[in-house]
């Protein structure tokens, strides 16, 4: 092989160790620790005013059952209560808005809004995350190549909705997420990225020149602006409006990807949890595969709760447990019971082959994913992706592999080809690089070995991998920290330059 040398359900953990969802128009403890703020309290008009008024509109809007309710007025644009905007301006941020629109409705969430640009009829001017009933509103067929569809950067960029998991349901609340980091902007619909663009560029200005915004000077390029909820005369509802401002920190490149960058706990086999979390915090990595030397399998519920609280204090989520080696049915039982008490639904395991029918039974019982860690030529079983597939292809589809790309290569395989071939059964990935495609190949910093990482990242995008990609650094494990930093930095650079 040729070497070529930037959020899921948010949960809070109670003092008793139970995991609960945050209620509407509130923030979980984890969200608070991460810097999220409510833009609307669910009860009052505090923080909002009319886009062309000094106060909140006296008509056209209602606060009902924890929602901001746009009252219908025959589809007239900003002609009843009018748009509302935040009293503050925002520059770099992650904005989340839960919305529900009615049949045939048109609305929007705007940002970089300058209410002074349009003091006449119609809506205030700003970049718009389009909210639309594509099936029943005529605007869906207007514009250019779908650039007025749900999720679009209105009248400029159509949404990419090939990922069916965006799962829009007009009868339910859906979530619009807007990420602004400098000039780079992304739209997400129910967690799936639908638009990405860069402002203040020749390409963006050319799009503006052929849009309805052509007569607004320097449209979309302001350093900051208000956030707006649109009154387009159609009934709509908003709630759970929250924002996290990005100040001194810069979002890592994987933010815009479906996969999550994490750390495999084994990397820190010689270090305690405090050191592990300190290193992860410095590297801006927020997902950890939990090893039992950090959280023993016999931990009490109180110890598990304290463990999660410590992770949350460093903005880290434990997403899986393992690898766990299993040589008996009792050890399989213990692994599943442990994962349930920890609160994860992914086990990375290495069961004896004869135990696989029993693992299949437990997967059906618990509903967890079970990822068999492949080990290259170092042990007699599960040496590469082909072998894991041969043992699991006729089992429950929730039994697959933890795809260790370094060990796959050390067994003479092509990790890029195997990712493309077996992606439906890959539930976790161990990120590493190695110096050779035989048993003598050894672990090295990501980017220094033989794996073609630009091609690998391209394959991740091609298959839509949405799990974790966790660095397992096995070089100089007495002092791995420089290698960890270099590996994460290189991989993030590959993500960025291959966008």
C-alpha positions in Angstrom: 0.0 0.0 0.0 1.2 3.5 -0.8 1.9 5.8 2.2 0.6 9.4 1.8 2.9 11.5 4.0 -12.7 18.6 12.7 -24.0 15.3 19.7 -26.1 12.3 20.3 -28.1 12.2 23.3 -26.9 14.3 26.1 -27.3 12.7 29.5 -26.7 13.6 33.1 -25.6 11.3 35.9 -27.4 11.7 39.2 -25.7 11.2 42.5 -27.3 7.7 42.6 -25.8 6.7 39.3 -28.9 6.7 37.2 -28.9 8.2 33.7 -31.8 10.5 32.8 -32.7 12.8 29.9 -32.8 16.5 30.5 -36.3 18.0 30.6 -37.5 20.5 28.0 -36.1 24.0 28.2 -33.5 22.9 30.8 -29.8 22.0 30.7 -28.3 18.8 32.0 -25.4 19.0 34.4 -23.1 17.9 31.6 -24.4 20.6 29.3 -23.8 23.2 32.0 -20.2 21.9 32.5 -19.6 22.1 28.7 -20.7 25.8 28.6 -24.2 25.5 27.1 -26.7 28.3 27.9 -30.5 28.4 27.3 -31.5 31.1 24.8 -35.2 30.7 26.0 -36.4 29.7 29.4 -39.6 28.1 28.2 -41.8 30.6 30.2 -41.1 34.2 29.4 -39.9 36.5 26.6 -36.6 37.3 28.3 -33.7 37.5 25.9 -35.9 38.1 22.8 -37.5 41.0 21.0 -39.1 41.7 17.7 -36.7 42.0 14.9 -38.0 45.5 14.0 -39.3 46.3 17.5 -37.8 47.3 20.8 -39.9 44.8 22.7 -41.4 41.3 22.1 -44.3 41.4 19.6 -47.7 42.0 21.2 -49.4 39.6 18.7 -48.6 36.7 16.4 -46.6 34.7 19.0 -47.8 32.7 22.0 -46.0 30.8 24.8 -47.9 27.6 25.2 -46.9 24.4 27.0 -43.2 25.1 27.0 -43.1 26.2 23.3 -42.7 29.4 21.4 -45.8 29.2 19.1 -46.0 31.1 15.8 -49.6 31.8 15.2 -50.9 31.2 11.6 -51.6 34.3 9.4 -52.2 32.9 5.9 -48.5 32.5 5.1 -47.7 36.2 5.1 -44.0 36.8 5.7 -43.3 38.8 8.9 -46.7 40.5 8.5 -48.4 39.5 11.8 -46.2 39.4 14.9 -43.1 39.5 12.8 -39.7 37.7 13.4 -38.1 37.7 16.8 -34.4 38.0 17.5 -32.1 37.5 20.4 -31.2 40.6 22.3 -27.6 39.6 22.1 -25.3 39.0 19.1 -23.2 35.9 18.6 -20.0 35.2 16.7 -18.8 31.6 17.0 -21.2 29.0 18.4 -23.1 25.8 18.3 -26.9 26.5 18.2 -29.5 23.8 18.8 -33.3 24.5 18.2 -36.0 21.9 18.5 -38.8 22.8 16.0 -42.1 21.5 14.7 -43.9 22.8 11.6 -47.4 22.1 10.5 -48.5 20.8 7.1 -47.6 23.2 4.3 -45.6 25.4 6.6 -42.6 27.7 5.9 -40.3 29.1 8.7 -36.6 29.4 9.4 -33.8 29.9 11.9 -31.5 32.7 10.9 -28.1 33.8 12.1 -25.7 36.7 11.5 -28.9 38.8 11.4 -28.7 42.6 11.2 -32.2 43.9 11.9 -31.1 47.3 10.5 -30.6 46.0 6.9 -34.3 45.7 6.1 -36.6 48.1 7.9 -39.4 47.7 5.3 -41.7 44.8 4.7 -40.7 41.2 4.9 -38.3 39.3 7.1 -35.1 40.5 8.7 -31.9 39.7 6.7 -29.5 36.9 7.7 -28.3 33.4 6.8 -31.2 31.0 7.1 -31.5 27.4 8.1 -34.7 26.7 6.0 -37.6 25.1 7.8 -40.2 23.8 5.2 -42.7 21.2 4.5 -41.1 20.1 1.3 -44.0 18.0 0.3 -46.7 20.6 0.5 -45.2 24.1 0.3 -44.6 25.6 -3.2 -41.2 27.1 -2.2 -39.7 23.6 -2.3 -39.9 23.7 -6.1 -38.5 27.2 -6.4 -34.9 28.5 -6.2 -32.1 26.5 -7.8 -31.5 22.8 -7.4 -33.3 22.5 -4.1 -31.7 25.4 -2.3 -35.0 26.2 -0.6 -35.6 22.8 0.8 -35.7 21.8 4.5 -32.2 22.2 6.0 -30.9 24.4 3.1 -28.9 27.5 3.5 -31.9 29.3 2.1 -31.6 30.3 -1.6 -27.9 29.6 -1.6 -27.0 25.9 -0.9 -29.3 22.9 -1.1 -29.2 20.3 1.6 -27.4 17.0 1.2 -29.9 14.5 2.6 -28.6 11.2 1.1 -28.3 10.0 4.7 -31.8 8.7 5.5 -31.0 8.9 9.2 -31.9 12.6 9.2 -35.4 11.1 9.8 -37.5 14.3 9.6 -41.0 13.8 10.9 -43.5 16.6 10.4 -45.7 15.3 13.3 -42.8 15.5 15.8 -40.2 17.9 17.1 -37.0 17.8 15.1 -33.6 19.4 15.8 -31.8 22.0 13.8 -28.2 22.5 14.7 -26.0 25.3 13.4 -22.2 25.3 14.0 -20.3 28.5 13.2 -16.5 28.4 13.8 -15.0 31.5 12.1 -16.0 31.4 8.5 -16.8 27.7 8.5 -20.5 26.9 8.9 -22.4 23.6 9.1 -26.1 22.8 9.3 -27.3 19.5 10.9 -30.8 18.1 10.7 -31.6 15.6 13.5 -27.8 14.9 13.9 -27.0 14.5 10.2 -25.0 17.1 8.4 -26.9 18.6 5.5 -24.9 21.7 4.6 -21.3 22.9 5.0 -19.8 26.0 3.6 -17.2 28.7 4.1 -18.2 32.4 4.3 -16.0 35.3 3.1 -14.8 33.4 0.1 -15.1 34.1 -3.6 -17.3 31.0 -4.0 -19.7 32.1 -1.3 -19.9 35.7 -2.7 -20.7 34.2 -6.1 -23.6 32.3 -4.7 -24.9 35.5 -3.1 -24.6 37.3 -6.4 -27.1 34.9 -8.0 -29.5 34.8 -5.0 -32.3 37.0 -3.6 -29.6 38.6 -1.3 -27.6 40.2 -4.1 -28.7 43.7 -3.1 -27.7 43.4 0.5 -24.1 44.6 0.9 -21.6 41.9 2.2 -24.4 39.5 2.9 -23.5 36.6 5.3 -20.0 37.9 5.9 -20.5 39.8 9.2 -18.3 39.0 12.2 -21.4 38.6 14.4 -25.1 39.0 14.5 -28.4 38.1 16.1 -30.2 34.8 16.0 -33.7 34.9 14.6 -36.9 32.7 14.7 -39.1 33.5 11.7 -42.7 34.4 11.5 -43.6 33.4 7.9 -47.4 33.4 8.6 -47.5 29.6 9.1 -48.0 27.7 12.3 -44.7 26.6 13.9 -43.4 25.7 17.3 -39.9 26.1 18.9 -38.4 24.8 22.2 -35.1 23.7 23.7 -33.2 26.7 22.2 -29.7 26.5 23.5 -26.3 27.8 22.5 -22.6 27.0 23.3 -20.3 29.9 22.4 -16.9 29.0 21.0 -14.5 31.4 22.4 -10.8 30.5 22.8 -11.3 26.9 21.8 -11.5 25.8 18.2 -13.6 22.8 17.2 -11.5 19.9 16.1 -11.9 18.8 12.4 -13.8 15.6 13.3 -16.7 17.8 14.5 -18.1 17.8 11.0 -17.8 14.0 10.5 -20.1 11.2 11.5 -17.5 9.3 13.4 -16.1 10.4 16.8 -12.4 10.5 17.7 -11.7 8.7 20.9 -9.0 6.9 23.0 -8.7 3.2 23.6 -8.2 2.7 27.4 -5.4 0.3 26.8 -3.2 3.1 25.7 -3.0 4.2 29.4 -2.5 0.7 30.9 0.4 2.1 33.0 -1.4 5.3 34.1 -4.3 6.0 36.4 -7.6 7.6 35.4 -6.6 11.1 36.4 -3.6 11.0 34.2 -5.7 9.5 31.4 -8.3 12.2 31.5 -5.7 15.0 31.8 -4.0 13.8 28.6 -7.4 13.5 26.8 -8.4 17.0 27.9 -5.1 18.4 26.6 -5.7 16.6 23.3 -9.3 17.8 23.1 -10.6 14.1 22.8 -13.9 13.3 24.5 -14.6 9.6 24.1 -13.0 6.7 26.0 -13.3 3.0 25.6 -13.3 1.9 29.3 -10.7 -0.7 30.5 -11.3 -2.6 33.7 -8.0 -1.3 35.2 -9.7 2.1 35.3 -13.1 0.8 36.3 -12.9 -2.8 37.8 -15.7 -5.2 36.8 -16.7 -5.6 40.4 -17.2 -1.9 40.9 -20.3 -0.9 42.9 -23.0 1.4 41.6 -21.6 4.2 43.7 -18.1 3.7 42.3 -19.5 3.6 38.7 -21.4 6.9 39.4 -18.2 8.5 40.7 -16.3 7.3 37.7 -18.8 8.8 35.3 -18.8 12.0 37.3 -15.1 12.3 37.0 -15.3 11.7 33.2 -18.0 14.4 32.9 -15.8 16.9 34.8 -13.3 16.5 32.0 -16.0 16.5 29.3 -15.3 12.8 28.5 -17.9 10.1 27.7 -17.2 6.4 28.2 -18.8 4.9 25.2 -17.8 1.2 25.5 -16.1 -1.3 27.8 -13.2 -3.6 26.8 -11.5 -5.4 25.4 -12.7 -8.1 27.8 -11.3 -11.7 27.4 -13.8 -14.5 27.9 -13.0 -18.1 28.4 -16.3 -19.3 29.9 -20.0 -18.6 29.9 -19.7 -17.1 33.4 -17.1 -14.6 32.1 -19.5 -13.7 29.2 -22.3 -13.2 31.8 -20.0 -11.0 33.8 -19.1 -8.9 30.8 -22.7 -8.2 29.8 -23.8 -7.5 33.4 -20.8 -5.1 33.8 -21.6 -3.2 30.6 -25.2 -2.8 31.7 -24.2 -1.4 35.1 -21.7 0.9 33.5 -24.4 2.2 31.2 -22.9 1.4 27.8 -24.3 -0.6 24.9 -21.1 -1.7 23.3 -18.8 -4.5 24.5 -15.4 -5.0 22.9 -14.6 -8.6 23.6 -12.4 -11.6 22.8 -14.5 -14.7 23.6 -13.3 -18.2 22.8 -14.7 -19.3 19.5 -16.8 -22.0 21.1 -18.6 -19.4 23.2 -19.9 -17.4 20.2 -23.3 -19.2 20.2 -23.7 -18.1 23.9 -22.6 -14.6 23.0 -25.3 -14.6 20.4 -27.8 -15.5 23.0 -26.7 -12.7 25.4 -26.7 -10.1 22.6 -30.4 -11.0 21.9 -31.1 -10.8 25.6 -29.4 -7.5 26.3 -29.8 -5.8 22.9 -26.1 -4.7 23.0 -23.5 -4.6 20.2 -20.6 -6.9 20.6 -17.4 -6.1 18.8 -14.7 -8.8 18.6 -11.3 -7.3 18.8 -9.0 -8.6 16.1 -5.3 -9.2 17.1 -3.2 -9.8 14.0 -0.8 -12.6 14.0 -0.1 -12.4 17.7 -2.8 -14.9 18.8 -4.3 -17.9 17.1 -7.9 -16.5 16.8 -9.4 -13.4 15.3 -6.3 -12.4 13.5 -7.9 -10.1 10.9 -11.3 -8.8 9.6 -11.8 -11.8 7.3 -11.5 -14.2 10.2 -13.9 -12.3 12.5 -16.4 -12.2 9.6 -16.1 -15.9 9.0 -17.0 -16.6 12.7 -19.8 -14.0 12.9 -21.5 -13.7 9.5 -24.3 -16.2 10.5 -24.8 -14.7 14.0 -26.9 -11.9 15.2 -26.0 -8.8 13.1 -25.2 -6.9 16.4 -22.1 -9.2 16.7 -19.2 -7.7 14.7 -15.8 -6.4 15.1 -13.6 -3.9 16.8 -11.5 -3.2 13.7 -7.9 -2.8 14.8 -6.5 -1.4 11.5 -2.8 -1.9 12.6 -3.3 -5.6 13.4 -5.3 -6.1 10.2 -2.3 -4.8 8.2 0.2 -6.9 10.3 -1.7 -9.9 9.1 -1.2 -9.0 5.5 -4.6 -7.4 4.9 -5.7 -4.0 3.5 -7.5 -2.0 6.2 -9.1 0.3 3.6 -10.5 -2.6 1.6 -11.6 -4.4 4.7 -13.4 -1.3 6.0 -15.3 -1.0 2.7 -16.1 -4.7 2.7 -17.2 -5.2 6.4 -18.4 -1.8 7.5 -21.9 -3.1 8.4 -20.3 -5.2 11.1 -17.7 -2.7 12.3 -18.9 -1.2 15.6 -15.6 0.2 16.9 -12.2 1.0 15.3 -8.8 1.1 16.9 -6.7 3.8 15.3 -3.0 3.0 14.9 -0.2 2.8 12.4 2.4 0.0 12.0 5.7 -0.3 10.3 5.1 -3.5 8.4 2.5 -5.9 7.0 3.9 -9.0 8.8 4.2 -10.0 12.4 7.5 -8.1 12.7 5.7 -4.8 12.0 5.4 -2.8 15.1 3.3 0.1 16.4 4.4 3.6 15.5 3.0 7.1 15.5 0.0 7.6 13.1 1.4 8.9 9.9 4.8 7.2 10.1 3.8 3.7 9.1 2.3 2.0 6.1 -1.5 2.8 6.4 -2.9 5.1 3.7 -4.8 7.5 6.0 -6.2 9.8 3.3 -7.7 6.7 1.6 -8.9 5.4 5.0 -10.7 8.7 5.9 -12.3 8.7 2.5 -13.5 5.2 3.1 -15.0 6.2 6.5 -17.0 8.9 4.7 -18.0 6.5 1.9 -19.5 4.0 4.3 -20.9 6.6 6.7 -19.2 5.1 9.7 -20.8 6.7 12.8 -19.0 4.9 15.6 -15.9 5.8 17.5 -12.4 5.8 16.1 -10.1 5.4 19.1 -6.4 5.8 19.2 -4.6 2.8 20.7 -1.0 3.9 20.9 1.3 1.0 21.8 4.7 2.6 21.2 6.8 3.5 24.3 3.9 2.8 26.6 6.0 4.0 29.6 5.9 7.5 28.1 3.4 7.6 25.2 2.4 11.2 25.5 4.4 12.7 22.6 3.3 9.9 20.3 -0.3 10.4 21.3 -0.1 14.1 20.5 1.6 13.5 17.2 -0.8 10.8 16.1 -4.0 12.8 16.9 -2.5 15.9 15.3 -1.6 14.0 12.1 -5.0 12.3 11.9 -6.9 15.5 12.4 -4.8 17.2 9.7 -5.8 14.4 7.3 -9.4 14.9 8.1 -9.0 18.7 7.4 -7.1 18.5 4.2 -9.3 15.8 2.7 -12.6 17.6 3.2 
